[in-house]
Every structure is written in C-alpha cells, then in structure tokens.
Amino acid sequence: MTESLVHQPPGHMRERPWRIIVVGAGGTGSAVLPNLARLHHAMLELGHPGGIECTVYDDDVVSPTNVGRQGFYPADVGCHKASLIVNRLNMLMGTNWRAQTQRLTSRTPIYNVDLVIGCVDTRAARKAILDSIEHTSTYYLDCGNDTDRGQVILGQMMPKASRKSCPHRLPHVGDLFPELIDPSKDAQDETPSCSMADALRKQSLVINSAIAVQAFNLLWTLFRTGTLKYSGVFVNLATGRTNPIPIDPAAWARFGYEAPKPKEKKARKSRKSTAAA
C-alpha cells in the first residue's frame, strides 16, 4: 500500500486574492456562495492579502419551487439567481463580487482564474466547464449530486503537453469519472417540478447543503494548512457516510485513471573510450 501524497497550492495563492468563478447559483451554488463569503472574511482576518474575488455565472431565474429548497425567498421569484445572491453578499459581507446572468459555455473565455467551482446538475454543463478551461492552469472543484448522494472533487487543469512533467497533478472529475462528463447519459426528462413537494420527492432537502459543507471544508483546509491530504469526498446521505479520495496514484488507479509516470533521466554516456585490454 502506497503512502498518500500531500498537495500544496501554488505560492501566488498566498500572495494575492483567490480569483474564483462559481458556475451555477441554484441548489448547491446558493449554499456554496455564502460559505465562500465566510471564507473570504476569515482569510482577511487571518492576514491574507485580498481574500476572494468571485464571479458567478447563472442565467436562471428563481421559480416558486426554488423557495425553501434553495437560498431564495418568496419575494425573489422571477429574479435572476446570480444577481440576487451576489448583491446580498456584497451588502452583507462587504465583498465586491460580480454576477454574470448568462450561461457559461465551452466558448466562454476563461483566463487569469485560480479556481472554478462547478455547481451544475447535468453532464453537458459539467463538460462545458471543463472544455472552457481545458488549456488553462487552474483548479476545478466539482460539486455534483443526485437524489441523496454526491461528490466533491478538486482537480487541476493543465495543458496536455505539461502533464507528463507533473505526474502528481490532481485528476479532475472527468479524469476519474468520464461518464460524468458524457452528455449522452443525461436524463431525458427535464420537465420542471410543478410544486415544491414534487421536487422534494425527487431530491433530498439536505443534499445540496451537505455537498456545500464538504466543499467549504476542503477549501478552508487548503487555506488554513496550506496542504491537502485528500482531493475529494463522496457523500451518501442514505447511509450517513462520507468517504475521502486520498491523493494517491494507487487510489486513482482504482477509478481507472493512470497518472503519467515521470520521465526517467537518461544516463550521460562517458566521453572517454574504454581502454583496450
């Protein structure tokens, strides 16, 4: 059994604000964002130079079925989710975050970003995020869930040409679980629930908050200790269990992902010829 590795973030994340994009301000996103604001405040209190700079992408508006299940109120119905949450946090927490009331697509230009957090509920949306940051050097934190279970997985995007020289790059959700970025596996029934009760029969009231807490803890640990011993967590509310994903190539291999092996340095040939016997 191999010993788990320890991951350290790049030095610039200690020297300037974390530049974060959150994609999705619905069930999980509306739970993640207040936690990010708390983390921002804590970082400043502990001396970090800038905390978090955040931009939120979501083109959806609040519907009556979102009230009670997501971070919205009856008066919010009909308003854009991203704008509502960002404006509230800016007023309450003193942040200066931005909202983009549009959908992030594979062609959305993403640059100069440290971390993208995906809070989306389809494989097509997850793939669009990964496509948009495919050639960047940024973290991708996937916060996905189903009825009463889900996963939080932190991975590193990196140009393919650079990956062989970085065998301990954290694999992202698409590396470990290719089926989670396959749009053909998305459910065909996308009809919205006609009532909150109908929606609750399809999904646990607690799952979004449970996923958000695990994401919050992972980012808090990364900041507070400057290291990570795990890169993700599985959550199962039906059994009451959480299982971490260790930073370990052997553990990754059990999911079908083979980390690239570091290049071996070739021995330099001696310029001196061997003397004849």
VOGU-3710 file (C-alpha; in Angstrom, 3 decimals, decimal comma):
1> mteslvhqpp> 0,000/0,000/0,000  1,479/3,328/-1,077  1,595/6,333/1,201  -0,741/9,187/0,283  0,870/12,330/-1,068  0,362/15,868/0,208  -0,744/18,583/-2,194  0,337/22,209/-1,864  -1,279/25,088/-3,776  0,870/27,429/-5,879
11> ghmrerpwri> 2,609/30,209/-3,981  0,665/33,032/-5,644  -2,490/31,922/-3,818  -0,826/33,094/-0,605  0,269/36,396/-2,101  -2,855/37,759/-3,816  -6,633/37,265/-3,831  -8,031/33,928/-4,940  -9,759/34,506/-8,279  -12,769/32,201/-8,307
21> ivvgaggtgs> -15,601/31,527/-10,736  -18,730/29,758/-9,498  -20,892/28,206/-12,193  -24,460/27,714/-11,007  -26,324/29,609/-8,291  -29,141/27,125/-7,729  -29,382/24,351/-5,156  -25,709/23,730/-4,461  -24,466/27,097/-5,691  -26,748/29,057/-3,373
31> avlpnlarlh> -25,325/27,009/-0,476  -21,684/27,266/-1,593  -21,627/31,035/-2,114  -22,413/32,132/1,476  -19,690/29,747/2,648  -17,256/31,336/0,200  -18,115/34,748/1,656  -17,384/33,405/5,150  -14,080/32,010/3,913  -13,246/35,381/2,335
41> hamlelghpg> -13,866/37,142/5,651  -11,825/34,555/7,586  -8,919/34,836/5,163  -8,767/38,608/5,613  -8,934/38,281/9,401  -6,012/35,863/9,299  -3,885/38,224/7,252  -4,404/37,037/3,686  -3,849/39,885/1,196  -7,213/40,110/-0,531
51> giectvyddd> -9,293/37,058/0,335  -11,547/36,004/-2,554  -12,574/37,719/-5,772  -15,585/35,887/-7,173  -17,688/35,914/-10,346  -20,934/33,899/-10,519  -22,405/32,560/-13,766  -26,080/31,555/-13,967  -28,756/32,502/-16,485  -31,663/31,040/-14,492
61> vvsptnvgrq> -34,366/32,900/-12,565  -35,962/31,931/-9,260  -39,118/29,829/-9,588  -41,697/29,097/-6,847  -40,297/25,566/-6,453  -36,854/27,000/-5,595  -38,157/28,787/-2,492  -37,333/26,729/0,593  -35,144/24,263/-1,310  -32,566/26,835/-2,404
71> gfypadvgch> -31,271/30,053/-0,871  -34,184/32,195/-2,041  -37,344/33,782/-0,658  -40,896/34,300/-1,992  -40,102/37,903/-2,993  -37,250/36,622/-5,195  -39,455/34,727/-7,655  -38,791/35,893/-11,203  -35,392/37,480/-10,445  -32,014/36,214/-11,642
81> kaslivnrln> -30,374/33,890/-9,124  -26,809/35,081/-9,701  -27,638/38,769/-9,226  -29,716/38,149/-6,107  -27,078/36,163/-4,270  -24,136/38,327/-5,299  -25,894/41,591/-4,407  -26,919/40,245/-0,999  -23,450/39,010/-0,165  -21,884/42,270/-1,309
91> mlmgtnwraq> -24,183/44,210/1,015  -23,933/41,853/3,983  -20,287/40,793/3,830  -18,605/43,784/2,184  -17,480/41,797/-0,850  -17,235/43,266/-4,324  -18,220/40,196/-6,293  -19,777/40,120/-9,758  -22,715/38,301/-11,322  -22,964/37,188/-14,936
101> tqrltsrtpi> -26,607/36,434/-15,758  -25,633/34,169/-18,600  -24,773/30,525/-19,096  -21,128/29,545/-19,125  -20,421/27,598/-22,318  -17,420/25,795/-23,771  -16,593/29,010/-25,664  -16,739/31,341/-22,678  -13,263/32,897/-22,373  -11,762/31,944/-19,007
111> ynvdlvigcv> -8,337/33,275/-18,077  -6,400/34,511/-15,065  -8,513/32,359/-12,715  -7,278/30,232/-9,805  -10,360/28,094/-9,204  -13,603/27,257/-10,987  -16,346/25,713/-8,856  -18,987/23,767/-10,760  -22,416/23,626/-9,115  -24,303/22,247/-12,102
121> dtraarkail> -26,779/19,413/-12,418  -26,107/17,993/-15,897  -23,205/16,237/-17,545  -23,453/18,600/-20,510  -22,952/21,609/-18,234  -20,018/19,934/-16,488  -18,369/19,144/-19,826  -18,857/22,739/-20,981  -16,989/23,960/-17,906  -14,094/21,574/-18,464
131> dsiehtstyy> -13,933/22,491/-22,166  -13,786/26,201/-21,303  -10,755/25,731/-19,024  -9,115/22,801/-20,804  -5,953/24,697/-21,742  -5,595/26,698/-18,534  -3,678/26,020/-15,341  -6,456/26,290/-12,800  -8,226/24,184/-10,213  -11,656/22,753/-10,944
141> ldcgndtdrg> -13,824/21,878/-7,929  -16,785/19,756/-8,955  -19,806/19,794/-6,641  -22,220/17,269/-8,091  -25,135/15,440/-6,573  -28,047/13,136/-7,256  -31,080/12,353/-5,122  -29,288/11,760/-1,807  -25,626/11,367/-2,703  -22,899/13,262/-4,494
151> qvilgqmmpk> -19,235/14,114/-4,784  -16,848/16,979/-4,217  -13,674/16,561/-6,294  -10,804/19,020/-6,639  -8,677/18,610/-9,749  -6,099/20,569/-11,688  -6,481/21,620/-15,281  -3,268/21,669/-17,252  -2,263/21,726/-20,932  -1,721/18,141/-22,061
161> asrkscphrl> 1,858/18,864/-23,080  2,685/19,761/-19,465  1,071/16,788/-17,758  3,914/14,314/-18,209  6,212/16,600/-16,263  3,661/16,797/-13,432  2,702/13,190/-12,555  1,110/14,213/-9,253  -1,351/16,633/-10,825  -4,704/16,220/-9,099
171> phvgdlfpel> -7,008/14,458/-11,585  -10,288/16,276/-12,166  -13,740/14,712/-12,115  -13,604/13,933/-15,843  -10,327/12,046/-15,427  -11,696/9,884/-12,615  -15,268/9,510/-13,861  -15,553/10,030/-17,636  -19,235/9,114/-17,500  -19,926/12,272/-15,506
181> idpskdaqde> -18,945/14,434/-18,475  -20,812/12,395/-21,100  -23,873/14,439/-22,175  -25,494/11,351/-23,733  -26,049/9,983/-20,219  -28,072/12,974/-19,048  -31,657/12,196/-18,080  -34,131/12,941/-20,844  -36,867/14,230/-18,525  -36,032/17,874/-17,821
191> tpscsmadal> -39,605/18,913/-17,072  -39,581/21,289/-14,075  -41,386/20,190/-10,920  -44,822/21,769/-10,597  -44,586/22,081/-6,797  -42,037/22,043/-4,006  -43,475/18,739/-2,749  -42,942/17,229/-6,186  -39,355/18,484/-6,212  -38,675/17,097/-2,733
201> rkqslvinsa> -39,799/13,644/-3,861  -37,020/13,758/-6,440  -34,210/15,084/-4,245  -33,262/15,252/-0,584  -33,727/18,645/1,038  -30,302/18,225/2,668  -28,042/17,042/-0,162  -27,095/20,477/-1,533  -26,082/21,735/1,916  -24,152/18,528/2,612
211> iavqafnllw> -22,151/18,924/-0,601  -21,556/22,625/0,069  -20,172/21,893/3,550  -17,654/19,394/2,153  -16,522/21,892/-0,481  -16,215/24,582/2,198  -14,148/22,322/4,444  -11,817/21,350/1,596  -11,124/25,000/0,677  -10,789/26,037/4,320
221> tlfrtgtlky> -8,260/23,240/4,896  -6,334/24,254/1,785  -6,089/27,835/3,054  -5,586/27,183/6,781  -2,930/24,476/6,489  -1,546/25,199/3,026  -1,810/21,492/2,222  -4,308/18,787/1,319  -4,125/15,071/2,083  -7,259/14,293/0,088
231> sgvfvnlatg> -8,679/15,699/-3,137  -12,339/14,854/-2,798  -15,178/13,363/-0,789  -18,114/11,110/-1,583  -21,298/11,866/0,356  -24,100/9,336/0,884  -26,984/10,612/2,997  -28,832/7,290/2,773  -26,059/5,565/4,739  -24,797/8,629/6,618
241> rtnpipidpa> -21,286/8,070/5,307  -18,597/10,234/3,741  -15,534/8,736/2,063  -12,449/10,766/1,126  -10,398/10,351/-2,042  -6,741/10,250/-0,951  -4,053/11,921/-3,019  -2,628/8,609/-4,102  -1,969/7,306/-7,653  -2,938/3,818/-6,460
251> awarfgyeap> -6,321/5,121/-5,308  -6,790/6,984/-8,589  -5,968/3,786/-10,493  -8,872/2,034/-8,779  -11,156/4,524/-10,523  -9,472/3,738/-13,851  -7,159/6,765/-14,002  -3,470/6,131/-14,550  -1,239/9,028/-13,565  1,562/9,699/-16,065
261> kpkekkarks> 4,909/8,380/-14,961  7,722/10,886/-14,538  10,338/10,819/-17,267  13,462/8,975/-16,279  16,682/10,883/-16,745  18,921/9,182/-19,245  22,394/8,374/-18,003  25,042/10,510/-19,664  27,425/8,480/-21,723  31,068/8,796/-20,837
271> rkstaaa> 33,083/10,604/-23,453  36,122/8,548/-22,613  36,506/5,375/-24,592  37,235/2,162/-22,775  40,885/1,220/-22,919  41,641/-1,883/-24,929  42,570/-4,917/-22,917
//
